[in-house]
Amino acid sequence: MNSARSFSVFAVVFAAVYAVMYVIAMEKNYALFTYHPALEKFGFLVQKPEEGPAMYWYGWIATAGIVALAAGLLACAIPERAQRRLWSGWAWTIPLSVIVVLGYLLRGYFTR
């Protein structure tokens, strides 16, 4: 297998899995870490707000990135015959669909 084919498989799987995992991490609050801006400190996993609000967004990004990285690397290990069946359009259709889902989930912020 050539490296160009491996990279394209990795990129498609990473983009699709990252988008889906971000929504899951946001909805279930699977943050790898929490940032407390008032205290200017990071805490491991999800923590309650201490002084002021706690920011989980950075942790959601890290969680989605790690899961997508693992999925992309695993996809590179599958046989080339199976890799050829992967449609490259998933790299943009799944993230666009996730944008619609996020718009629905966050609709309360837009209608206030």
Residue frames as a rotation matrix with the C-alpha (Angstrom) as fourth column:
MET 1
0.586 0.811 0.000 0.00
0.811 -0.586 0.000 0.00
0.000 0.000 -1.000 0.00
ASN 2
-0.282 -0.701 0.655 1.29
0.652 -0.641 -0.406 3.45
0.704 0.313 0.638 -0.80
SER 3
-0.723 -0.089 -0.685 1.46
0.648 -0.431 -0.627 6.32
-0.239 -0.898 0.370 1.63
ALA 4
-0.890 0.456 0.000 -0.88
-0.416 -0.812 0.408 8.54
0.186 0.363 0.913 -0.43
ARG 5
-0.160 0.855 -0.494 -3.62
-0.043 0.494 0.869 5.92
0.986 0.160 -0.042 -0.14
SER 6
-0.284 0.005 -0.959 -2.99
0.884 0.388 -0.260 5.53
0.370 -0.922 -0.114 3.59
PHE 7
-0.947 -0.096 -0.305 -3.20
0.223 -0.881 -0.417 9.27
-0.229 -0.463 0.856 4.15
SER 8
-0.647 0.762 -0.010 -6.46
-0.521 -0.433 0.735 9.60
0.556 0.481 0.678 2.23
VAL 9
-0.004 0.624 -0.781 -8.01
0.390 0.720 0.574 6.75
0.921 -0.302 -0.246 4.24
PHE 10
-0.524 -0.270 -0.807 -6.74
0.851 -0.120 -0.512 8.30
0.042 -0.955 0.293 7.47
ALA 11
-0.995 0.093 -0.018 -8.07
-0.093 -0.996 -0.015 11.75
-0.019 -0.014 1.000 6.53
VAL 12
-0.359 0.923 -0.142 -11.55
-0.343 0.011 0.939 10.52
0.868 0.386 0.312 5.60
VAL 13
0.103 0.381 -0.919 -11.93
0.657 0.667 0.350 8.40
0.747 -0.640 -0.181 8.73
PHE 14
-0.708 -0.424 -0.564 -10.45
0.706 -0.452 -0.545 11.10
-0.024 -0.784 0.620 10.98
ALA 15
-0.907 0.373 0.194 -12.82
-0.312 -0.907 0.285 13.79
0.282 0.198 0.939 9.65
ALA 16
-0.076 0.946 -0.316 -15.90
-0.212 0.294 0.932 11.62
0.974 0.138 0.178 9.98
VAL 17
0.091 0.076 -0.993 -15.10
0.789 0.602 0.118 10.18
0.607 -0.795 -0.006 13.41
TYR 18
-0.866 -0.450 -0.217 -13.95
0.490 -0.683 -0.542 13.53
0.096 -0.576 0.812 14.83
ALA 19
-0.674 0.662 0.328 -17.23
-0.464 -0.725 0.509 15.22
0.575 0.190 0.796 13.91
VAL 20
0.269 0.817 -0.510 -19.38
-0.036 0.538 0.842 12.45
0.963 -0.208 0.174 15.38
MET 21
-0.067 -0.366 -0.928 -17.23
0.875 0.425 -0.231 12.07
0.479 -0.828 0.291 18.50
TYR 22
-0.930 -0.241 0.279 -17.32
0.115 -0.908 -0.402 15.81
0.350 -0.342 0.872 19.16
VAL 23
-0.163 0.949 0.270 -21.12
-0.599 -0.313 0.737 15.72
0.784 -0.041 0.620 19.36
ILE 24
0.448 0.293 -0.845 -21.02
0.357 0.807 0.470 12.67
0.819 -0.512 0.257 21.62
ALA 25
-0.479 -0.715 -0.509 -18.39
0.790 -0.100 -0.604 14.27
0.382 -0.692 0.613 23.87
MET 26
-0.839 0.205 0.504 -20.41
-0.255 -0.966 -0.033 17.47
0.481 -0.156 0.863 24.06
GLU 27
0.115 0.993 -0.029 -23.72
-0.507 0.084 0.858 15.76
0.854 -0.084 0.513 24.82
LYS 28
0.678 0.110 -0.727 -22.32
0.399 0.775 0.490 13.29
0.618 -0.622 0.481 27.38
ASN 29
0.784 -0.447 0.430 -19.68
-0.590 -0.751 0.296 15.74
0.191 -0.486 -0.853 28.69
TYR 30
0.789 -0.611 0.059 -16.71
0.590 0.781 0.205 13.47
-0.171 -0.127 0.977 28.01
ALA 31
0.822 -0.530 0.208 -14.08
-0.419 -0.810 -0.409 16.15
0.386 0.249 -0.888 28.51
LEU 32
0.373 -0.790 -0.487 -10.48
0.559 0.610 -0.562 15.02
0.741 -0.063 0.669 28.82
PHE 33
-0.627 -0.520 -0.580 -9.80
0.778 -0.378 -0.501 18.05
0.041 -0.765 0.642 30.96
THR 34
0.600 0.800 -0.009 -11.52
0.786 -0.587 0.193 21.14
0.149 -0.123 -0.981 32.37
TYR 35
-0.534 -0.733 0.420 -10.23
0.620 -0.678 -0.395 24.70
0.575 0.050 0.817 32.22
HIS 36
0.421 0.574 -0.702 -11.02
0.887 -0.423 0.185 27.14
-0.191 -0.701 -0.687 35.02
PRO 37
0.154 -0.409 0.899 -10.38
0.650 -0.643 -0.404 30.59
0.744 0.647 0.167 33.49
ALA 38
0.820 0.174 0.545 -10.82
-0.228 -0.775 0.589 32.56
0.525 -0.607 -0.596 36.72
LEU 39
0.788 -0.545 0.288 -8.09
-0.161 0.269 0.950 30.48
-0.595 -0.794 0.124 38.36
GLU 40
0.443 -0.576 -0.687 -6.12
-0.882 -0.143 -0.449 29.99
0.160 0.804 -0.572 35.13
LYS 41
-0.543 -0.607 0.580 -5.73
-0.686 0.719 0.111 26.28
-0.485 -0.338 -0.807 35.77
PHE 42
-0.103 0.428 -0.898 -6.54
-0.734 0.576 0.359 22.99
0.671 0.696 0.255 34.07
GLY 43
-0.183 0.096 0.978 -7.98
-0.800 0.564 -0.205 19.95
-0.571 -0.820 -0.026 35.79
PHE 44
-0.957 -0.226 -0.184 -8.03
-0.290 0.796 0.532 16.34
0.026 0.562 -0.827 34.61
LEU 45
-0.642 0.766 0.030 -11.40
0.729 0.597 0.334 15.05
0.238 0.236 -0.942 33.32
VAL 46
0.019 0.764 0.644 -14.69
0.242 -0.629 0.739 16.79
0.970 0.142 -0.197 34.14
GLN 47
-0.721 -0.237 -0.651 -14.61
0.687 -0.121 -0.716 18.95
0.091 -0.964 0.250 37.26
LYS 48
0.425 0.884 -0.193 -17.20
0.905 -0.420 0.068 21.15
-0.021 -0.204 -0.979 38.86
PRO 49
0.297 -0.285 0.911 -16.78
0.234 -0.904 -0.359 24.92
0.926 0.320 -0.202 38.53
GLU 50
-0.184 -0.449 -0.874 -14.65
0.965 0.085 -0.247 26.27
0.185 -0.890 0.418 41.33
GLU 51
-0.221 0.068 -0.973 -14.48
0.369 -0.918 -0.148 30.04
-0.903 -0.391 0.178 41.06
GLY 52
-0.224 0.220 -0.949 -16.48
-0.810 -0.584 0.056 31.24
-0.542 0.781 0.309 38.10
PRO 53
0.770 0.612 -0.184 -17.47
-0.600 0.593 -0.536 29.06
-0.219 0.523 0.824 35.16
ALA 54
-0.133 -0.756 0.640 -15.62
-0.117 0.654 0.748 25.94
-0.984 0.024 -0.176 34.05
MET 55
0.239 0.137 -0.961 -14.81
-0.943 -0.203 -0.263 25.45
-0.231 0.969 0.081 30.36
TYR 56
0.227 -0.063 0.972 -15.19
-0.085 0.993 0.085 21.95
-0.970 -0.102 0.220 28.97
TRP 57
0.894 0.255 -0.369 -14.85
-0.349 -0.120 -0.929 22.85
-0.281 0.959 -0.019 25.28
TYR 58
0.080 -0.950 -0.300 -11.09
-0.985 -0.030 -0.169 22.29
0.151 0.310 -0.939 25.14
GLY 59
-0.520 -0.231 0.822 -11.53
-0.538 0.836 -0.106 18.88
-0.663 -0.497 -0.559 26.75
TRP 60
0.529 0.763 0.372 -14.23
-0.077 0.480 -0.874 17.91
-0.845 0.434 0.313 24.22
ILE 61
0.719 -0.336 -0.608 -11.89
-0.689 -0.239 -0.684 18.83
0.085 0.911 -0.404 21.38
ALA 62
-0.353 -0.922 0.155 -9.07
-0.935 0.351 -0.044 16.76
-0.014 -0.161 -0.987 22.87
THR 63
-0.214 0.361 0.908 -11.36
-0.296 0.862 -0.412 13.78
-0.931 -0.357 -0.078 23.48
ALA 64
0.818 0.575 -0.010 -12.69
-0.146 0.191 -0.971 13.85
-0.556 0.796 0.241 19.92
GLY 65
0.465 -0.724 -0.510 -9.17
-0.869 -0.262 -0.419 14.29
0.170 0.638 -0.751 18.53
ILE 66
-0.502 -0.682 0.533 -7.74
-0.782 0.621 0.058 11.30
-0.370 -0.388 -0.844 20.38
VAL 67
0.075 0.613 0.787 -10.64
-0.033 0.790 -0.612 9.01
-0.997 0.020 0.079 19.40
ALA 68
0.908 0.279 -0.313 -10.47
-0.283 -0.144 -0.948 10.17
-0.309 0.949 -0.052 15.77
LEU 69
0.076 -0.962 -0.262 -6.69
-0.996 -0.063 -0.058 9.68
0.039 0.265 -0.963 15.68
ALA 70
-0.520 -0.233 0.822 -7.06
-0.446 0.894 -0.029 6.12
-0.728 -0.382 -0.569 16.94
ALA 71
0.447 0.772 0.452 -9.85
0.084 0.467 -0.880 5.38
-0.890 0.432 0.144 14.45
GLY 72
0.775 -0.205 -0.597 -7.83
-0.623 -0.401 -0.671 6.84
-0.102 0.893 -0.439 11.58
LEU 73
-0.303 -0.952 0.038 -4.78
-0.947 0.306 0.104 4.78
-0.110 -0.005 -0.994 12.44
LEU 74
-0.325 0.275 0.905 -6.89
-0.136 0.933 -0.332 1.64
-0.936 -0.231 -0.266 12.75
ALA 75
0.753 0.652 -0.086 -8.46
-0.137 0.028 -0.990 2.35
-0.643 0.758 0.111 9.35
CYS 76
0.323 -0.724 -0.609 -4.99
-0.946 -0.224 -0.235 2.47
0.034 0.652 -0.757 7.80
ALA 77
-0.596 -0.604 0.530 -4.38
-0.674 0.735 0.080 -1.07
-0.437 -0.310 -0.844 9.08
ILE 78
0.340 0.760 0.553 -7.36
-0.194 0.632 -0.750 -2.65
-0.920 0.147 0.363 7.32
PRO 79
-0.240 -0.472 0.848 -6.72
0.671 0.550 0.497 -4.44
-0.701 0.689 0.185 4.02
GLU 80
-0.854 -0.201 -0.480 -6.40
-0.145 -0.794 0.590 -2.30
-0.500 0.573 0.649 0.89
ARG 81
-0.777 0.619 0.111 -9.36
0.415 0.371 0.831 -4.06
0.474 0.692 -0.545 -0.73
ALA 82
0.083 0.814 -0.575 -11.62
0.997 -0.074 0.039 -2.85
-0.011 -0.576 -0.817 2.09
GLN 83
-0.361 -0.291 -0.886 -10.06
0.400 -0.907 0.135 0.61
-0.843 -0.305 0.443 1.99
ARG 84
-0.987 -0.031 0.160 -11.06
0.161 -0.326 0.932 1.02
0.023 0.945 0.326 -1.65
ARG 85
-0.262 0.965 -0.001 -14.71
0.819 0.222 0.529 0.75
0.511 0.138 -0.848 -0.63
LEU 86
-0.158 0.147 -0.976 -14.44
0.782 -0.585 -0.215 3.84
-0.603 -0.797 -0.023 1.59
TRP 87
0.405 0.393 0.826 -16.18
0.824 -0.548 -0.144 6.79
0.396 0.739 -0.545 -0.05
SER 88
-0.651 -0.757 -0.058 -14.16
0.720 -0.592 -0.361 10.00
0.239 -0.277 0.931 0.26
GLY 89
-0.275 0.640 0.717 -17.38
0.010 -0.744 0.668 12.02
0.961 0.191 0.199 0.46
TRP 90
0.496 0.425 -0.757 -17.81
0.722 0.283 0.632 10.94
0.483 -0.860 -0.166 4.06
ALA 91
-0.464 -0.787 -0.407 -15.10
0.886 -0.395 -0.244 13.48
0.032 -0.473 0.880 4.93
TRP 92
-0.973 0.135 0.188 -17.53
-0.125 -0.990 0.064 16.32
0.195 0.039 0.980 4.19
THR 93
-0.183 0.980 -0.085 -21.04
-0.139 0.060 0.989 14.84
0.973 0.192 0.125 4.39
ILE 94
0.138 0.222 -0.965 -20.72
0.841 0.489 0.232 13.65
0.523 -0.844 -0.120 7.99
PRO 95
-0.735 -0.405 -0.543 -19.31
0.647 -0.658 -0.385 16.97
-0.202 -0.635 0.746 9.32
LEU 96
-0.830 0.506 0.235 -22.03
-0.302 -0.761 0.575 18.90
0.470 0.406 0.784 7.47
SER 97
0.075 0.871 -0.485 -24.65
0.203 0.463 0.863 16.62
0.976 -0.163 -0.142 8.98
VAL 98
-0.190 -0.232 -0.954 -23.11
0.964 0.137 -0.226 17.17
0.183 -0.963 0.198 12.41
ILE 99
-0.989 -0.123 0.084 -23.43
0.114 -0.988 -0.103 20.94
0.096 -0.093 0.991 11.93
VAL 100
-0.294 0.954 0.064 -27.16
-0.342 -0.168 0.925 20.45
0.893 0.250 0.375 11.39
VAL 101
0.235 0.339 -0.911 -27.39
0.641 0.651 0.407 18.25
0.731 -0.680 -0.064 14.50
LEU 102
-0.616 -0.522 -0.590 -25.46
0.788 -0.410 -0.460 20.83
-0.002 -0.748 0.664 16.56
GLY 103
-0.857 0.375 0.354 -27.78
-0.237 -0.896 0.375 23.56
0.458 0.237 0.857 15.31
TYR 104
0.139 0.940 -0.311 -30.73
-0.047 0.320 0.946 21.50
0.989 -0.117 0.089 16.51
LEU 105
0.107 -0.141 -0.984 -29.16
0.881 0.472 0.028 20.72
0.461 -0.870 0.175 19.87
LEU 106
-0.698 -0.470 -0.540 -28.22
0.669 -0.697 -0.258 24.36
-0.255 -0.542 0.801 20.46
ARG 107
-0.320 0.637 0.701 -31.46
0.636 -0.404 0.657 25.81
0.702 0.656 -0.277 19.10
GLY 108
0.546 0.546 -0.635 -32.30
0.836 -0.305 0.457 27.29
0.056 -0.780 -0.623 22.51
TYR 109
-0.216 -0.722 -0.658 -29.35
0.637 -0.615 0.465 29.65
-0.740 -0.318 0.592 22.24
PHE 110
-0.910 -0.159 0.382 -30.55
0.411 -0.449 0.794 30.93
0.045 0.880 0.474 18.87
THR 111
-0.209 0.938 0.275 -34.19
0.539 -0.124 0.833 31.49
0.816 0.323 -0.480 19.80
ARG 112
-0.121 0.142 -0.982 -33.80
0.963 -0.222 -0.151 33.47
-0.240 -0.965 -0.110 23.03
